[in-house]
Amino acid sequence: MSHPFHVLKFRDGAPVPMKEEAIRAVLSSVTVDGLPGRGLPEWWNLRTRDGGEVEVYGDATCLSFTHVSGRLVLDRMAELARRTGAVVMPPDGPVLLQREHDRRHLPDGDLRAHAVVVPAAAWSGRVIEQAVRPLPEPPRRPALPRFAYHSGAGAVAPSDEPCVCCGQVRGWVYTGPVYGAEAPSGGICPYCIAFGKAAERYGVTFNDVIDGEVPDEVAREILERTPGIRSWQSPRWLTHCGDGAEFLGPAGAEELRHFPDAVEALRRECGEWGWSAERVDAYLRALDADDQPTAHLFRCRACGTHLAWSDFT
């Protein structure tokens, strides 16, 4: 394949560097003559045990793989994307994502619209190879319902299966937590959450703890008609100005640079744990939108103040 594959990581529509240690861990053992002790060369060759070869160009922000041959070379490319949270851009196919949540970080336009989600566990050279073949036109999916307290980030994924609650094929399925003894194992569409049908039918909630006092109707809206937050610790919904705040999604140190008020909230949270200032600073620098520790970012619907709490195992 003479046209290059590109492996790169996007954040807010622009490429950001991948972790060099991950690049080295995946590619150094198949690099002809090895990689230098520090940094990456401008270009180098890979050779795998099945005889596959490829030329690699670029840097940690974007690696291009040219003249690809051999399935094991593609396997390495898939492993690199999986470890770094990057996307793969085949020469003749759609961008390959690992999570639906990653779509919002792609540049707006055709790249974002036609990207295909391949769960990380399924990534392989075979999947990438299949992506360069012509694919059928992706189905057009209806607009998602509007949630007053949730941006929708990371809460749903495309699905062509019928909803377990309403029985209709809605084009989307909810992927977050459900609380309740009669909760189905999965397959609820976001419309049944927004309209309260799933909460009524199964006696479930989608959020568990509201951190603050809010009116009863607001509490019901958040608990029964708002997608939940995937987290390692028990999730909590933040409040401000007597109302529930809007959940914007997971955020790392890079994203939080734009929200100093949220960083201060996290700093206060860490202070309550009795940490030293040095430990707090190191912890805030380690926050990652795609891994732990991470922050869950909110915005007050009344005054616009940003809030956050952090999460890790």
N, C-alpha and C positions, 0 to 999 in steps of 0.2 A: 504494500500500500504506500504509494509515493506521497500522497497528501498527508499532512501531519495531523496527529491527534494532539489535543491540548489538555493539560491537567492544570486547573487553577481554582482558587477559592475566592468566592465573591462575598462582599459585605456591603450592603446598601448600594448595590448597583456598580461597585467598582472592585477590581481585583485587590486582594490583600495577600501578604506573604504566607506561605505554608511553613510549618515548622521544619527547619533544616534537619533536625535530628531524625524526624520521621522520614524525610527524603533519603537520608543516608542509610537508615535502617532497612529500607525496602530495596534500594538500588545498588548499594555499595558492593554486595556480594556477587552481583552479575555485571559489574562495571569492568570492562577490559582494563587491566593494569591498576584497578582500584581508584578510589577518589582521594584527593589530597586530604591532609590532616584537618584543615579548616577551609571553609567556604566551598563553593561549587565552581567547577570550570565553566568556561563559556559554552563548550560542547564536549560530549564524550560518547562512547559507544557502549552498548549493552550486548551481552551474549548469554543466552540461556542454554541449559543442557539439552534441549530438544533441537539445538542448532539455530534457534531464532536470533535475530539481530535487529538492532534499532539504533539510530543516531538521536541523541538527546541534546536539545538546545534550550537556552533560557536561564532563568534563575528561580529563586523560591517563590516569586510572584506568579510565574507562568512557565511551565515546562512543556516543550513541544517534542513529540516523538515522531520522527520521520523515517521513511523506508522500513516500516514495521513488517516483520515476518516472524511467524511462530506464535502458537497459542500461549506459551509461557511468558512471552514478552507482554502480551495483553493481560495475563494474570497479574504481573507485577504492576502494571498501570492501574488495574482495579484495586489492588492492595494499597497502593500509594494514595488513591482517592479516598479509600475507606479510612485510612489512618489519619489523614489530614483534614477530613471533612470537605474535600474539594469536589468539584464536578469534573466530568469527562466530556470533552467536546469532540465527538468523532467528525471526520471530514465530510461524511455524507449522511448524517443522521441528526436527531435532536440531542440537545444537551441531556446528559444523564445525571439525575439528582439522587441523593440518598434518602431525603425526607421531603415531604410536601412543604414543610416549614422553610426549606432552603430556597423555594421558588421566589419568595419575596425579595431575596438578595440579588437576583439576577437583574441585569439591565432591562428596563421596560421595553416591550416590543416582542418580536418573534421568538427570541431566545427564551423569554419567560413564558410566553403563551404555549409554546410547543414542547417545552422540556418534559421529560419522562422520569417518573420516580421509580427507582430500583432500590428496594430496601437493602441496607448495608450487608445483611447476612447473605444476600443472593448475588453480590458482586463477584464477577469472575471474568476471565478473558472471553468466555463464550458469550456472555451478555453483551460485552462491548462489540464483539464481532457481529452479533446479530443486529446491533444498532446501526451499522453502516449499510444494512440492506433497506430497500424502500419499505416504509411502514404505512399502514392505512391511516387515513385522516383521523386524528383523535376526535372522540365524540364531543359535541358541544354540551357543556354542562351549565345548568341554570345558575343564576346569581345566588350567592349564599344569603340566608336571612341576616338582618342587621341585629346584632346584640348590643344593647345599651352599655353593658359593662365589660365587654370583651371584644378585642380587635379581630378575633378569629385566628390569630397566629398559632399555628401548631395544633389546632383543635380538630381539624377534619382532614380527610384524605379522599381522593377520587375513588368511586366505587360504582360498579354496574350491578350490584346485588340489591334486591329489594330490602327496604327497611324492616326490621323485625317488629317494629311498633305499628306502622301504618300500612305496611305491605307494598308500598310504592317504590319504584326505582327512581331515586331522587338525584343520582349522579354523585352523591357525597355520603360519607359515613363519618360519624363522630369517633375520635380516637382517644379521648381523654378518660378520666376516672368516673366511675358511677358508684354511688354509695346506697346500699339498701339490700335487705335480705332477698328480695325478689328481682334483683338487677340481672338483666340478660348478660350473657358473656360478651356481647358486642353487637354491632350491626344497627345501631340507632342512627337515624338520619338527623342532621342538625335542625331541620324544620320541626320535628317532633319535640326537640328540646326548646326551641324558641317559642312554640305555641303552647308549651306546658303539657302536651299530650303524653309524653313519656313519663314525666313525674307523676301524673295522675294515674296512668295505667299500672305502673310498676311500684308506686310508692317510694320512689328513689329521689335522691338529690345528686347534683353534679359538682357541688362544692360542699365543704364540711364545716369550716370555721370562718366566721366574719370577725375581723379584728377591730372592734369598735361598735358603738351604738348607732343604729340606723333605723328608720321607720320599718314597720312590719312588712309593708308591701315591697320595699327595697330588698329586705332580707329574703323574701320569697322569690323575687326576681333573680337574685344572685344564686340562691341555693337550688331552685327548681327549673329556671329557664335560661341559665347561662352556662356555657361550657366550662369545665373545670381545668385545673392546672396540673400538669404532670410534674411530679417532684419526687425527690428522695425522702425528704422529711414530710411531716403532715402539712399540707398546704393551708395557707390562710389568706383570706381576702382582705386587702387593706381598705381603709376608709379615710375620708377627709371632708371637712366642711359639712359634716352630718350626713354624708351620702357615701355610697360605695364608689371606690375609684375604678377607673377603666383599666383593665389588664392589657398591656401592650405587647407582652411576650418576654422570653428569656433574653438576658443581656449580659455581656462580658465587659471587661475593662475598656475595650475599644469603643463599644456602643455607649458606655456610661460617661465617656468624655464629654458628651453633648448634654448631660443631665447632672450638673453639679449638685442640685438639690437632692437627687436620688442618692448620690455618693455620700452626702452628709447623713442621710437617713441610715445608710449601711454602716457608716462610721459609728453612729450612735448605737446601732445594734451590736456591733463588735465590742464597743465600750462596756455594754451591759454584761458581756461575757468575761470581763476582767482582763482583756488582752492589753499588752503594752502597745504604745503607738507604733513601734517598729513592726510588730506582728500584724497589726491592723493594716498598715500600708502594704506589707507583702501580700496579705490576703486579698486586698482590693485589686492589686496588680494581677493576681492569679485568676480572677473571675473570667469565665469563658462562656460564651453564649451557647456553645455546642457540647460542653462537658462540665464536669463539676470541678471546683465550686462554681456555681452560677448565681445570677441575680434574677429575680422576677420583678419586672418593671411595671409600674402603675402610673396613672395620671389622674389628678383630681378633675372631676367633670365640671366643677364650679370655678375654681381659681387657676387651674392649670399646673399646680405644684406636682412635681414628679416624686414618687415614692418607690421604695424597693425593699425587699427582704432577700436574704441570701440562703442558699440551699446546697447541701452536700451530704454524702452518706456518713 
